[in-house]
Amino acid sequence: MQYVSTYNQSTPAWKLWLRLLTAKRLFFVCAALLLVLFGIYVYFINATIRNVVAFNRLQQSNSAMAVEVNNLQTEYSSLKSAVSLASAYQSGYQDVATPQFISAAPSSRAGVALSYKYP
């Protein structure tokens, strides 16, 4: 098969100029599209890096909070085991002969009404 050129001696100059403009336009459109795609690529790489940094910061913060919670649990456990009936008496607490409780009575209003009955 033989290559057939679209250019020949009888082709008017304006058609050649139009083809050249079309080729230039195509080149600039492709170049602009390439620049836009490169910009989008840079944006997403930047967003990914920012997300990784934020994830690492959150992970470090989470580790620090876990250590703090563990320390607080240990302190709570040691304080809880230090409380006894003898230490309560020493702090001024006394046994109550007849305990009095607060009861929840139904109310006509919304919510719960607490009532205390004096002896």
C-alpha positions as CSV (number, residue, x, y, z in Angstrom):
1,M,0.0,0.0,0.0
2,Q,1.4,3.3,-1.0
3,Y,1.3,6.4,1.3
4,V,-0.9,9.0,-0.2
5,S,-0.1,12.5,0.9
6,T,-2.8,15.1,1.3
7,Y,-0.4,17.8,0.1
8,N,0.0,18.4,-3.5
9,Q,0.9,21.4,-5.6
10,S,-2.7,22.2,-6.2
11,T,-3.7,22.5,-2.5
12,P,-4.5,26.1,-1.7
13,A,-2.3,27.9,0.8
14,W,-5.3,28.6,3.2
15,K,-6.0,24.8,3.5
16,L,-2.3,24.3,4.4
17,W,-2.5,27.1,6.9
18,L,-5.7,25.7,8.4
19,R,-4.0,22.2,8.8
20,L,-1.0,23.9,10.5
21,L,-3.3,25.8,12.9
22,T,-5.2,22.6,13.7
23,A,-1.9,20.8,14.4
24,K,-0.8,23.7,16.6
25,R,-4.1,23.8,18.4
26,L,-4.0,20.1,19.0
27,F,-0.4,20.4,20.4
28,F,-1.4,23.2,22.8
29,V,-4.6,21.4,23.9
30,C,-2.5,18.3,24.7
31,A,0.1,20.4,26.5
32,A,-2.5,22.1,28.5
33,L,-4.2,18.8,29.4
34,L,-0.8,17.4,30.4
35,L,-0.2,20.4,32.7
36,V,-3.7,20.0,34.3
37,L,-3.1,16.3,34.9
38,F,0.3,17.0,36.3
39,G,-1.2,19.6,38.7
40,I,-3.9,17.1,39.8
41,Y,-1.1,14.5,40.4
42,V,0.9,17.0,42.5
43,Y,-2.3,17.9,44.5
44,F,-3.1,14.3,45.3
45,I,0.5,13.5,46.2
46,N,0.5,16.5,48.6
47,A,-2.9,15.4,50.1
48,T,-1.6,11.9,50.6
49,I,1.6,13.1,52.4
50,R,-0.5,15.4,54.6
51,N,-2.8,12.5,55.5
52,V,0.1,10.2,56.3
53,V,1.6,12.9,58.6
54,A,-1.8,13.5,60.3
55,F,-2.2,9.7,60.8
56,N,1.2,9.5,62.4
57,R,0.5,12.4,64.7
58,L,-2.8,10.8,65.7
59,Q,-1.1,7.5,66.3
60,Q,1.5,9.1,68.6
61,S,-1.2,11.0,70.4
62,N,-3.2,7.8,70.8
63,S,-0.1,6.0,72.3
64,A,0.5,8.8,74.7
65,M,-3.2,8.8,75.8
66,A,-3.1,5.0,76.3
67,V,0.0,5.3,78.5
68,E,-1.8,8.0,80.5
69,V,-4.9,5.9,80.9
70,N,-2.9,3.0,82.0
71,N,-1.1,5.2,84.7
72,L,-4.5,6.5,85.9
73,Q,-5.9,2.9,86.1
74,T,-2.9,1.8,88.1
75,E,-3.3,4.8,90.4
76,Y,-7.1,4.1,90.8
77,S,-6.4,0.5,91.6
78,S,-3.9,1.4,94.2
79,L,-6.1,4.0,95.8
80,K,-9.1,1.6,95.7
81,S,-7.2,-1.1,97.5
82,A,-6.0,1.4,100.2
83,V,-9.7,2.1,101.2
84,S,-10.9,-0.2,104.0
85,L,-13.4,0.0,106.8
86,A,-10.7,0.9,109.2
87,S,-9.5,3.8,107.1
88,A,-13.2,5.0,106.7
89,Y,-13.6,5.1,110.5
90,Q,-10.3,6.9,110.8
91,S,-11.5,9.5,108.3
92,G,-14.6,10.2,110.3
93,Y,-17.2,8.0,108.7
94,Q,-19.7,6.2,111.0
95,D,-22.2,3.4,110.7
96,V,-25.8,4.5,110.4
97,A,-28.3,2.7,112.6
98,T,-31.3,3.3,110.3
99,P,-30.4,4.1,106.7
100,Q,-32.7,6.5,104.9
101,F,-33.1,6.3,101.1
102,I,-34.3,8.7,98.5
103,S,-37.1,7.2,96.4
104,A,-38.2,8.2,92.9
105,A,-41.9,9.0,92.8
106,P,-43.8,9.4,89.6
107,S,-44.6,13.0,88.7
108,S,-47.2,14.6,86.5
109,R,-44.4,16.6,84.8
110,A,-41.8,15.1,82.5
111,G,-38.8,13.7,84.2
112,V,-38.3,12.1,87.6
113,A,-39.2,13.8,90.8
114,L,-37.1,12.9,93.9
115,S,-38.9,13.0,97.3
116,Y,-37.3,12.6,100.7
117,K,-39.5,11.6,103.6
118,Y,-38.3,13.0,106.9
119,P,-38.8,10.8,110.0
